[in-house]
Amino acid sequence: MRNCSSYLEIGSRWGGTFIVICEVLRRMNPGFKRAIAVDLIEETPFIERYSNIAKDDGLEIVYFKGSSTSDEFKRMITEYKPDISLVDGDHKIAGALKDHMLVRQF
Ligand SMILES: C[S@@+](CC[C@H](N)C(=O)[O-])C[C@H]1O[C@@H](n2cnc3c(N)ncnc32)[C@H](O)[C@@H]1O
């Protein structure tokens, strides 16, 4: 997990795993700059608070409320090109495979 500047989590829910992974990546990578949390639900207070704290350390947190199957999401990750992704959104095989095929190019 070295040389990683960005992280994407599809299906971030409350943000527990998201925050733990961000903190591990941040400590291991001086160039870790951006993390993207994606979920169908509103941004939770947990992620919102973390976002404010992380900003002071030079880490940008992007929250995308919507589906990983949307065109808007595709446009966003094509721009951001996350180095590491966790696919934990739609757990149906077709949904997980679709998410995987989308992020694997990065
Ligand atoms: C198992 S939970 C994620 C748990 C989280 N990764 C953690 O470890 O704390 C799955 C989440 O995926 C979200 N989800 C399901 N399908 C999705 C999709 N197509 N795009 C974005 N989020 C999705 C659900 O709303 C739910 O919050």
The ligand as a Tripos MOL2 file, in Angstrom:
@<TRIPOS>MOLECULE
LIG
   27    29     1     0     0
SMALL
NO_CHARGES

@<TRIPOS>ATOM
      1 C1        -22.0890   -3.2470    3.8930 C.3       1 LIG1
      2 S1        -22.5280   -1.5400    3.8570 S.3       1 LIG1
      3 C2        -20.9370   -0.7690    3.8150 C.3       1 LIG1
      4 C3        -20.1630   -0.8690    5.1040 C.3       1 LIG1
      5 C4        -18.9070   -0.0460    5.1500 C.3       1 LIG1
      6 N1        -18.0260   -0.2590    4.0040 N.3       1 LIG1
      7 C5        -18.1310   -0.3680    6.4250 C.2       1 LIG1
      8 O1        -17.3050   -1.2810    6.3940 O.co2     1 LIG1
      9 O2        -18.3990    0.2820    7.4340 O.co2     1 LIG1
     10 C6        -23.0690   -1.3550    2.1960 C.3       1 LIG1
     11 C7        -23.4390    0.0730    1.8200 C.3       1 LIG1
     12 O3        -23.4560    0.1570    0.4080 O.3       1 LIG1
     13 C8        -24.4310    1.0840    0.0140 C.3       1 LIG1
     14 N2        -24.7260    0.8120   -1.3990 N.ar      1 LIG1
     15 C9        -25.4110   -0.2330   -1.9260 C.ar      1 LIG1
     16 N3        -25.4420   -0.1670   -3.2610 N.ar      1 LIG1
     17 C10       -24.7470    0.9590   -3.6040 C.ar      1 LIG1
     18 C11       -24.4230    1.5860   -4.8390 C.ar      1 LIG1
     19 N4        -24.7880    1.0650   -6.0130 N.pl3     1 LIG1
     20 N5        -23.7140    2.7290   -4.8180 N.ar      1 LIG1
     21 C12       -23.3130    3.2700   -3.6350 C.ar      1 LIG1
     22 N6        -23.5760    2.7130   -2.4330 N.ar      1 LIG1
     23 C13       -24.2830    1.5780   -2.4180 C.ar      1 LIG1
     24 C14       -25.5760    0.8760    1.0040 C.3       1 LIG1
     25 O4        -26.3670    2.0290    1.1180 O.3       1 LIG1
     26 C15       -24.8220    0.5210    2.3020 C.3       1 LIG1
     27 O5        -24.6660    1.6490    3.1150 O.3       1 LIG1
@<TRIPOS>BOND
     1     1     2 1
     2     2     3 1
     3     2    10 1
     4     3     4 1
     5     4     5 1
     6     5     6 1
     7     5     7 1
     8     7     8 2
     9     7     9 1
    10    10    11 1
    11    11    12 1
    12    11    26 1
    13    12    13 1
    14    13    14 1
    15    13    24 1
    16    14    15 ar
    17    14    23 ar
    18    15    16 ar
    19    16    17 ar
    20    17    18 ar
    21    17    23 ar
    22    18    19 1
    23    18    20 ar
    24    20    21 ar
    25    21    22 ar
    26    22    23 ar
    27    24    25 1
    28    24    26 1
    29    26    27 1
@<TRIPOS>SUBSTRUCTURE
     1 LIG1         1 GROUP 0 **** ****
